[in-house]
Amino acid sequence: MSQGSGLVRTTCSSGGALGPGVGASQPSEGLLDSVYPRTQGALLKVAQMVTLLIAFICVRSSVWIDYSAFSYFEVVTICDLIMILAFYLVHLFRFYRVLTCISWPLSELLHYVIGTLLLLIASIVAASRSYSQSGLVAGAIFGFLATFLCLASVWLSYKISCVTQSTDAAV
C-alpha cells in the first residue's frame, strides 16, 4: 500500500466553452459583458431562477397544512434565488474584476453545494407534507427541478480531479 498525500485540484469554467467575454467582437473593456447572457452558465442560472420563482409562487398561493415545512421551503427558495441572481449579476457586470479579494469560483461552488443540499431537503419535506394539494405538489416538483438544474450547473462548471502524490524520497 503506497503512502502518499492526496492533492485535489479544482478548475472552473464559469461560462460556456469559450468562457465569459472570450471571442467577442467588441473590446473586453466596459461595464456590461454582452457575451455572458448567451453562455451555458448564464442560461442555467436563468432557468434556476425561473423554476425557483415558480416553486415559491406555487407554495405561497396554496393553503398550508404544515406551517413550518412550507415556510422553510419558501425561505430556502427565495434565498437561493437571491444568491443565484447575485452571482448572475457578478458575471454580467464583471464585478469579479473589481472585487479581487473574493474567490468567486470558490464562493459560487460553496453556494451551489450548500444551496442545492438545502433545496433538496426542502423539496423532500414539501413533497412529503403536501397531502395531495395541487399547488404544494407543483411547488415541490419545481423545487426538485431547480435542484436538478443546480446539480447540472455544478457538474458542467467545475472539474474536480484527485491526484495522489507520492512522498518517496529517491536518494
C-alpha positions as CSV (number, residue, x, y, z in Angstrom):
1,M,0.0,0.0,0.0
2,S,1.6,3.3,-1.0
3,Q,1.7,6.1,1.4
4,G,1.0,9.4,-0.3
5,S,-0.7,12.7,0.3
6,G,-3.8,13.4,-1.8
7,L,-4.0,16.6,-3.8
8,V,-7.3,17.9,-5.0
9,R,-7.3,20.3,-7.9
10,T,-10.4,22.3,-8.8
11,T,-10.8,24.1,-12.1
12,C,-13.7,26.3,-13.0
13,S,-15.3,27.4,-16.2
14,S,-18.0,30.0,-15.4
15,G,-19.3,30.3,-18.9
16,G,-19.7,28.1,-21.9
17,A,-16.9,26.6,-23.9
18,L,-15.3,29.9,-24.6
19,G,-15.9,31.5,-21.2
20,P,-17.3,34.9,-20.5
21,G,-16.0,37.6,-22.7
22,V,-13.8,35.4,-24.9
23,G,-14.4,35.6,-28.6
24,A,-16.5,38.7,-28.5
25,S,-16.3,41.1,-31.4
26,Q,-16.4,44.0,-29.0
27,P,-13.5,45.0,-26.8
28,S,-13.3,43.2,-23.5
29,E,-13.5,46.5,-21.6
30,G,-16.7,48.0,-20.4
31,L,-19.2,47.6,-17.6
32,L,-21.5,45.0,-19.3
33,D,-20.4,41.7,-20.6
34,S,-22.6,41.3,-23.7
35,V,-21.5,37.7,-24.3
36,Y,-22.2,36.2,-20.9
37,P,-26.1,36.1,-21.2
38,R,-25.7,33.7,-24.1
39,T,-23.4,31.3,-22.3
40,Q,-24.4,27.9,-20.9
41,G,-23.7,29.0,-17.3
42,A,-25.9,32.1,-17.7
43,L,-28.8,30.2,-19.3
44,L,-28.6,27.6,-16.5
45,K,-28.8,30.4,-13.9
46,V,-31.8,32.0,-15.6
47,A,-33.5,28.5,-15.7
48,Q,-32.8,28.0,-12.0
49,M,-34.2,31.5,-11.1
50,V,-37.4,30.9,-13.1
51,T,-38.0,27.4,-11.6
52,L,-37.3,28.7,-8.0
53,L,-39.7,31.6,-8.6
54,I,-42.4,29.3,-9.9
55,A,-41.9,27.0,-6.9
56,F,-42.1,29.9,-4.5
57,I,-45.3,31.2,-6.1
58,C,-46.9,27.7,-6.2
59,V,-46.3,27.2,-2.4
60,R,-47.1,30.8,-1.5
61,S,-50.5,30.8,-3.2
62,S,-51.6,27.4,-1.7
63,V,-53.3,26.6,1.5
64,W,-50.8,25.2,4.0
65,I,-51.3,22.2,6.3
66,D,-47.9,22.3,8.0
67,Y,-46.7,25.9,8.5
68,S,-43.1,25.2,9.4
69,A,-42.4,22.9,6.5
70,F,-43.6,25.3,3.8
71,S,-42.2,28.4,5.5
72,Y,-38.8,26.6,5.4
73,F,-39.4,25.8,1.7
74,E,-40.2,29.5,1.0
75,V,-37.1,30.7,2.8
76,V,-34.8,28.3,1.0
77,T,-36.2,29.0,-2.5
78,I,-36.1,32.8,-2.0
79,C,-32.5,32.8,-0.5
80,D,-31.3,30.5,-3.3
81,L,-33.0,32.7,-5.9
82,I,-31.3,35.9,-4.5
83,M,-27.9,34.2,-4.4
84,I,-28.2,32.9,-8.0
85,L,-29.3,36.4,-9.1
86,A,-26.3,37.9,-7.2
87,F,-23.8,35.6,-9.0
88,Y,-25.5,36.2,-12.3
89,L,-25.0,40.0,-11.8
90,V,-21.4,39.5,-10.7
91,H,-20.7,37.8,-14.0
92,L,-22.8,40.1,-16.1
93,F,-21.3,43.3,-14.8
94,R,-17.8,41.8,-14.3
95,F,-17.7,42.6,-10.6
96,Y,-15.2,39.7,-10.3
97,R,-12.6,42.0,-11.9
98,V,-13.2,44.8,-9.3
99,L,-13.6,42.7,-6.2
100,T,-10.5,40.6,-6.4
101,C,-10.3,39.9,-2.7
102,I,-13.1,37.3,-3.0
103,S,-12.5,34.0,-4.6
104,W,-15.6,34.0,-6.9
105,P,-15.3,30.4,-8.2
106,L,-14.9,29.1,-4.7
107,S,-17.8,31.1,-3.3
108,E,-20.1,30.1,-6.1
109,L,-19.1,26.4,-5.6
110,L,-19.8,26.7,-1.9
111,H,-23.1,28.4,-2.6
112,Y,-24.2,25.7,-5.1
113,V,-23.2,22.8,-2.8
114,I,-24.9,24.2,0.3
115,G,-27.9,25.7,-1.5
116,T,-28.5,22.6,-3.5
117,L,-28.5,20.4,-0.4
118,L,-30.9,22.7,1.4
119,L,-33.1,22.9,-1.6
120,L,-33.2,19.1,-1.9
121,I,-34.1,18.8,1.8
122,A,-36.8,21.5,1.5
123,S,-38.3,19.8,-1.6
124,I,-38.4,16.4,0.1
125,V,-40.1,17.9,3.1
126,A,-42.5,19.9,0.9
127,A,-43.4,16.8,-1.1
128,S,-44.0,14.7,2.0
129,R,-46.2,17.3,3.6
130,S,-48.2,18.3,0.6
131,Y,-51.2,15.9,1.3
132,S,-52.1,15.9,-2.4
133,Q,-52.8,19.6,-2.7
134,S,-52.0,20.6,-6.2
135,G,-50.2,23.9,-5.5
136,L,-48.0,22.3,-2.9
137,V,-47.2,19.3,-5.1
138,A,-46.4,21.6,-8.0
139,G,-44.1,23.7,-5.8
140,A,-42.3,20.5,-4.6
141,I,-41.9,19.4,-8.2
142,F,-40.4,22.7,-9.3
143,G,-38.2,22.5,-6.2
144,F,-36.8,19.2,-7.4
145,L,-36.4,20.6,-10.9
146,A,-34.4,23.5,-9.5
147,T,-32.3,21.1,-7.5
148,F,-31.5,19.1,-10.7
149,L,-30.6,22.4,-12.5
150,C,-28.3,23.4,-9.7
151,L,-26.6,20.0,-9.8
152,A,-26.2,20.3,-13.6
153,S,-24.7,23.7,-13.1
154,V,-22.1,22.4,-10.7
155,W,-21.4,19.4,-12.9
156,L,-20.9,21.5,-16.0
157,S,-19.0,24.4,-14.4
158,Y,-16.5,22.6,-12.1
159,K,-14.0,19.9,-12.8
160,I,-12.6,18.2,-9.7
161,S,-9.7,15.9,-10.1
162,C,-7.9,14.0,-7.4
163,V,-4.2,13.3,-7.9
164,T,-2.1,11.2,-5.5
165,Q,1.4,12.4,-4.9
166,S,4.0,10.0,-3.7
167,T,6.2,11.0,-0.8
168,D,9.0,8.6,-1.7
169,A,12.4,10.2,-1.4
170,A,14.6,8.6,-4.0
171,V,18.2,9.4,-2.9
